[in-house]
């Protein structure tokens, strides 16, 4: 029984850095959490990266130790190093996913046409920093500058500033509500979203570009 408990603890210690990396990644990106089985598989993949980098770090530390000793390399220091590596890799993978840097290089090399973003919805809002027009299910339209937006089109809220209601059928834009700083819109009430071109709004009399 003691050997079994010892083996379980060793397995958990081996897998823990991978779970830490996965936790950081999902906490700082908009990717939906996967099933428990898929999370375990992903943690195993992250663990391979963490253990590989930890092994390289251990080899480097031992090499440096031949010239100047900073202490004894033991299991505690290895676990601490693997935890630091796990956090660092989690932040690195998060940056690559949120910035699309990796997939941009892969698209340049004609390896893929995909992006790093979790969905086309997220990609559109990440790439197009501009005013949007929200089309409601009841035919109303609202133009505004999105400060925050939902990660998925069917849940969450839009937070808009410098907003104006667009009246029908004249296409007239009603002036910005000066006494209201922002407005929160439920994504479930929105049918689709239009992204405005810069030329269509930057010279508008109702918008102060310096405040955006």
Helices and strands as residue ranges (DSSP letters): H 2-28, H 36-65, H 75-99, H 101-108, H 120-127, E 131-136, E 141-148, E 157-166, E 183-186, G 187-189, E 190-195, G 198-200, G 209-211
